[in-house]
Amino acid sequence: MRPSTRSFNRHHWTEKINEETSSEAEECKAKEYKLQLKYANIIGWIIVHSIFLYGLYVILTGSVKWQTFLFAWILYWFSGFGGTAGAHRLWTHRAFKATFKLRLLLCYFNCTCYIGSIYDWVRDHRVHHKYTETDADPHNALRGFFFSHIGWLMCKKHPEVIAKGKLIDMSDVEADPIVRIQRKYYYPLVFLCCFAIPTLVPHLFWSETVSNAFLVPGIVRWVIQLHAIFLVNSAAHLYGRHPYDKNINPAENFFVSAVVGGEGFHNYHHVFPWDYRASELGWLFNPTKTFIDAMAAIGWAYDLKTAKPSVIRHRKEKCGDIHEFGPYGYY
């Protein structure tokens, strides 16, 4: 199928969704709730971060080969696309379409970053968008930086998250055989893709020690990647400008975009979630857009959706917190 980029006006669609969900979101605002910790998860995070710190110590000893660092760096970015281009922009928001080959590649990348199965991630993220900063939001930023960053993974989900999650339409995701297979065999696939292969490649191809290969491209790379992704839920909901809608928490955070492939332009993204760029600034601080564009150039990605410039400008003038244009808009 021939690649194409569509630019169209979804202003009325966005307003309609906002009207339909505003009353539901009001029902999900802070209610009395007793936090229930998941001690197994807490212990697991302590163990993972202890191994991570040991990995940093090993790196400081100077025993790790430069090829291993390069491999870990490349893996960091490409595995990240499994979350940013795959689970997020493709499967959650349907911001573009992908051939079977690209969906399979993105599924592999997704398994290497171990952020949860595509199905579970999409369900939680759709709930997050529909009920942002309410008790139905899995990582409600109004509960503080720590909770929205990693604390939400250390406690049981708020009942509202579970209740609203059951109402999310997942039929489009369920229809994808790649997603179904990944969900069924998720943990074996994660073991293979996130830890086994990153350990074996350095050991087999340039004789890195098994322990160094496991620690650097495996654990250290993975933990840094996790915290970069977590910053989208925490920092990008707490710190930054609001040029597209000053009435919502999600903000434009350049640091977050720099470390997680362009996902930090969060004020824009929450206003135009279906835009495959997730930003108005094109390729700047946005490796995920560049990756999708490259896939479109070879015919693996198509029907790329974007917001019309006139719609973006109108939104900024109507709802933004800045009133002067810079070289790339309101910055």
C-alpha positions as CSV (number, residue, x, y, z in Angstrom):
1,M,0.0,0.0,0.0
2,R,1.3,3.4,-0.9
3,P,2.5,5.5,2.1
4,S,0.5,8.7,2.7
5,T,0.3,11.4,5.3
6,R,-3.2,12.8,6.0
7,S,-3.8,16.2,7.5
8,F,-7.4,16.9,8.6
9,N,-9.5,18.8,11.1
10,R,-10.4,16.9,14.2
11,H,-11.3,19.9,16.3
12,H,-15.0,19.1,16.4
13,W,-14.2,15.4,17.2
14,T,-11.9,16.5,20.1
15,E,-14.5,18.8,21.5
16,K,-17.2,16.1,21.3
17,I,-15.0,13.6,23.2
18,N,-14.2,16.2,25.8
19,E,-17.9,16.9,26.4
20,E,-18.7,13.2,26.6
21,T,-16.0,12.4,29.0
22,S,-16.0,15.5,31.2
23,S,-19.0,14.4,33.2
24,E,-17.5,10.9,33.6
25,A,-14.2,12.3,34.7
26,E,-15.8,14.4,37.3
27,E,-17.2,11.2,38.9
28,C,-13.7,9.8,39.2
29,K,-12.1,12.8,41.0
30,A,-10.5,12.2,44.4
31,K,-12.5,10.0,46.7
32,E,-11.6,8.6,50.1
33,Y,-9.4,5.5,49.3
34,K,-7.0,3.5,51.4
35,L,-3.7,2.7,49.6
36,Q,-2.9,-1.0,49.4
37,L,0.7,-1.7,48.9
38,K,1.9,-4.7,46.8
39,Y,4.9,-5.9,48.8
40,A,6.1,-8.4,46.2
41,N,6.4,-5.6,43.7
42,I,8.2,-3.4,46.2
43,I,10.7,-6.1,46.9
44,G,11.1,-6.8,43.2
45,W,11.9,-3.1,42.5
46,I,14.4,-3.1,45.3
47,I,16.2,-6.2,43.9
48,V,16.2,-4.8,40.3
49,H,17.6,-1.4,41.5
50,S,20.2,-3.1,43.6
51,I,21.4,-5.1,40.6
52,F,21.3,-1.8,38.6
53,L,23.6,-0.1,41.2
54,Y,26.0,-3.1,41.0
55,G,25.9,-2.7,37.2
56,L,27.0,0.9,37.6
57,Y,29.8,-0.1,39.9
58,V,31.0,-2.7,37.3
59,I,30.9,0.0,34.6
60,L,33.0,2.3,36.8
61,T,35.7,-0.4,37.2
62,G,36.4,-0.1,33.5
63,S,36.0,-3.8,32.7
64,V,33.2,-3.4,30.1
65,K,34.1,-3.3,26.4
66,W,33.2,-0.3,24.3
67,Q,31.3,-2.5,21.9
68,T,29.0,-3.4,24.8
69,F,28.3,0.2,25.5
70,L,27.5,0.9,21.9
71,F,25.2,-2.1,21.7
72,A,23.4,-1.0,24.8
73,W,23.0,2.5,23.5
74,I,21.6,1.3,20.1
75,L,19.3,-1.2,22.0
76,Y,18.1,1.6,24.2
77,W,16.7,3.6,21.3
78,F,15.4,0.8,19.1
79,S,13.7,-1.1,22.0
80,G,12.2,2.3,23.0
81,F,10.4,2.4,19.7
82,G,8.5,-0.6,20.8
83,G,6.8,1.6,23.4
84,T,6.8,5.0,21.7
85,A,6.0,4.1,18.1
86,G,4.4,0.8,18.8
87,A,2.3,0.5,22.0
88,H,1.7,4.3,22.1
89,R,1.3,5.9,18.7
90,L,0.3,2.8,16.7
91,W,-1.7,0.5,18.9
92,T,-3.2,3.0,21.5
93,H,-3.9,6.0,19.3
94,R,-4.0,4.5,15.8
95,A,-2.0,7.6,14.7
96,F,-0.7,5.6,11.7
97,K,-1.1,2.1,10.1
98,A,1.6,-0.5,9.9
99,T,2.2,-3.6,7.7
100,F,2.5,-7.0,9.3
101,K,6.3,-6.7,9.1
102,L,6.4,-3.4,11.0
103,R,3.9,-4.6,13.6
104,L,6.1,-7.7,14.2
105,L,9.2,-5.6,14.5
106,L,7.6,-3.2,16.9
107,C,6.3,-6.1,19.0
108,Y,9.8,-7.4,19.2
109,F,11.1,-4.0,20.3
110,N,8.2,-3.8,22.8
111,C,9.3,-7.1,24.4
112,T,12.9,-5.8,24.8
113,C,11.8,-2.8,26.9
114,Y,9.5,-4.9,29.3
115,I,6.8,-2.3,30.0
116,G,3.9,-4.7,30.1
117,S,2.1,-6.5,27.2
118,I,0.8,-4.3,24.4
119,Y,-2.8,-5.2,25.3
120,D,-2.4,-4.2,29.0
121,W,-0.4,-1.1,28.1
122,V,-3.0,0.1,25.6
123,R,-5.9,-0.5,27.9
124,D,-4.2,1.5,30.8
125,H,-3.1,4.3,28.5
126,R,-6.5,4.7,26.9
127,V,-8.0,5.0,30.5
128,H,-5.2,7.5,31.3
129,H,-6.2,9.7,28.4
130,K,-10.0,9.5,29.0
131,Y,-9.7,10.1,32.8
132,T,-6.5,12.1,33.1
133,E,-5.6,13.2,36.7
134,T,-8.6,11.5,38.3
135,D,-8.8,8.3,40.4
136,A,-9.4,6.4,37.2
137,D,-6.0,7.5,35.9
138,P,-3.5,4.6,36.6
139,H,-0.7,7.1,37.3
140,N,-2.6,10.1,38.5
141,A,0.0,13.0,38.7
142,L,-2.2,14.8,41.3
143,R,-1.0,12.1,43.8
144,G,2.6,13.4,43.5
145,F,5.7,12.8,41.5
146,F,6.7,9.5,43.1
147,F,3.3,8.0,42.7
148,S,3.0,9.0,39.0
149,H,6.6,8.0,38.3
150,I,6.9,4.5,39.9
151,G,4.7,4.4,43.0
152,W,1.6,3.3,41.1
153,L,3.4,0.1,40.2
154,M,3.9,-0.6,44.0
155,C,0.3,-0.6,45.0
156,K,-3.0,-2.1,43.9
157,K,-4.9,-0.2,41.3
158,H,-7.6,2.2,42.5
159,P,-11.1,0.5,42.0
160,E,-11.9,3.3,39.5
161,V,-9.0,2.3,37.3
162,I,-10.3,-1.3,37.2
163,A,-13.9,-0.3,36.7
164,K,-13.2,2.2,33.9
165,G,-10.7,-0.1,32.3
166,K,-13.4,-2.7,31.7
167,L,-15.3,-0.1,29.7
168,I,-12.5,0.7,27.2
169,D,-13.1,-0.6,23.7
170,M,-10.2,-3.0,23.0
171,S,-11.7,-4.7,20.0
172,D,-9.2,-3.2,17.5
173,V,-6.3,-4.4,19.6
174,E,-7.8,-7.8,20.2
175,A,-8.2,-8.3,16.4
176,D,-4.4,-8.1,15.9
177,P,-2.9,-11.7,16.0
178,I,0.5,-10.3,16.9
179,V,-0.9,-8.6,20.0
180,R,-2.8,-11.8,21.0
181,I,0.3,-14.0,20.7
182,Q,2.5,-11.5,22.6
183,R,-0.1,-11.4,25.4
184,K,-0.3,-15.2,25.6
185,Y,3.5,-15.8,25.7
186,Y,4.5,-12.4,27.2
187,Y,6.9,-13.5,30.0
188,P,8.9,-16.1,27.9
189,L,9.2,-13.4,25.2
190,V,10.4,-10.8,27.6
191,F,13.0,-13.2,29.1
192,L,14.3,-13.9,25.6
193,C,14.1,-10.4,24.1
194,C,14.9,-8.2,27.1
195,F,17.5,-10.2,28.9
196,A,18.7,-13.4,27.0
197,I,19.5,-11.9,23.6
198,P,21.1,-8.7,25.0
199,T,23.3,-11.0,27.1
200,L,24.2,-13.4,24.3
201,V,25.0,-10.9,21.6
202,P,28.0,-9.2,23.3
203,H,29.2,-12.6,24.6
204,L,29.1,-14.4,21.3
205,F,30.1,-11.6,18.9
206,W,32.9,-9.8,20.8
207,S,33.6,-12.1,23.8
208,E,32.2,-9.8,26.5
209,T,31.8,-11.6,29.8
210,V,28.3,-13.0,30.4
211,S,28.0,-11.0,33.7
212,N,29.0,-7.7,32.0
213,A,26.6,-8.4,29.1
214,F,23.8,-9.2,31.4
215,L,24.4,-6.1,33.5
216,V,24.9,-3.4,30.9
217,P,22.7,-4.1,27.8
218,G,20.4,-6.1,30.1
219,I,19.7,-4.6,33.5
220,V,21.4,-1.1,33.3
221,R,20.0,-0.3,29.9
222,W,16.5,-1.6,30.9
223,V,16.3,0.3,34.2
224,I,17.4,3.6,32.6
225,Q,14.9,3.1,29.9
226,L,12.1,2.4,32.4
227,H,12.8,5.6,34.3
228,A,12.9,7.6,31.0
229,I,9.5,6.2,30.1
230,F,8.2,6.8,33.6
231,L,9.1,10.5,33.2
232,V,6.3,10.9,30.7
233,N,3.8,10.0,33.4
234,S,5.5,12.2,36.1
235,A,7.7,15.1,34.9
236,A,5.7,15.6,31.7
237,H,2.5,16.0,33.8
238,L,4.1,18.3,36.3
239,Y,6.7,20.5,34.7
240,G,6.6,22.6,31.5
241,R,4.6,25.0,29.4
242,H,1.0,24.6,28.2
243,P,0.9,26.2,24.8
244,Y,-2.1,24.2,23.6
245,D,-4.2,23.9,26.7
246,K,-3.4,25.7,29.9
247,N,-6.3,24.0,31.7
248,I,-4.7,20.5,31.7
249,N,-1.7,19.1,33.6
250,P,0.3,17.5,30.6
251,A,3.1,19.9,29.6
252,E,5.8,20.4,27.0
253,N,9.0,19.0,28.5
254,F,12.0,19.0,26.3
255,F,14.2,17.0,28.6
256,V,11.6,14.1,28.7
257,S,11.4,14.2,24.9
258,A,15.2,14.1,24.6
259,V,15.5,10.9,26.7
260,V,12.4,9.0,25.5
261,G,12.2,9.6,21.8
262,G,9.9,12.6,21.5
263,E,7.2,11.7,24.0
264,G,7.7,14.8,26.2
265,F,5.6,17.2,24.1
266,H,2.7,16.1,26.3
267,N,0.5,19.2,26.2
268,Y,0.3,18.8,22.5
269,H,-0.2,15.1,22.7
270,H,-3.1,15.3,25.1
271,V,-4.8,17.8,22.8
272,F,-4.1,16.0,19.6
273,P,-3.5,12.3,20.6
274,W,-4.1,11.0,17.1
275,D,-1.2,13.0,15.6
276,Y,1.6,10.5,14.8
277,R,4.2,13.1,15.5
278,A,3.0,13.7,19.1
279,S,4.5,17.2,18.6
280,E,4.3,20.3,16.5
281,L,8.0,20.6,16.1
282,G,8.6,17.9,13.4
283,W,11.8,15.9,13.9
284,L,13.3,18.0,16.7
285,F,13.8,16.0,19.9
286,N,11.6,13.4,18.2
287,P,13.4,10.2,17.0
288,T,10.1,8.3,17.1
289,K,8.7,10.5,14.3
290,T,11.9,10.0,12.3
291,F,11.6,6.3,12.7
292,I,8.0,6.2,11.6
293,D,8.9,8.5,8.6
294,A,11.6,6.0,7.7
295,M,9.2,3.1,7.8
296,A,6.7,5.1,5.7
297,A,9.5,5.7,3.1
298,I,9.9,1.9,2.6
299,G,6.2,1.3,2.6
300,W,5.9,-0.3,6.1
301,A,4.0,2.6,7.7
302,Y,1.1,4.5,6.0
303,D,-1.9,6.7,6.6
304,L,0.1,8.9,8.9
305,K,-2.3,11.3,10.7
306,T,-1.5,14.9,11.5
307,A,-3.4,18.0,12.7
308,K,-3.9,20.9,10.3
309,P,-1.6,23.9,11.1
310,S,-4.7,26.1,11.2
311,V,-6.3,23.9,13.8
312,I,-3.2,23.9,15.9
313,R,-2.8,27.7,15.7
314,H,-6.5,28.2,16.6
315,R,-6.1,25.9,19.6
316,K,-3.1,27.8,20.9
317,E,-4.7,31.1,20.5
318,K,-7.8,29.9,22.3
319,C,-6.4,27.8,25.1
320,G,-2.6,28.2,25.3
321,D,-0.6,29.9,28.0
322,I,1.7,31.8,25.6
323,H,0.7,34.5,23.2
324,E,3.8,35.1,21.0
325,F,5.2,32.9,18.3
326,G,8.7,31.7,18.3
327,P,10.5,29.9,15.3
328,Y,8.6,26.7,16.0
329,G,5.3,28.1,17.4
330,Y,4.5,29.1,21.0
331,Y,7.8,28.4,22.7
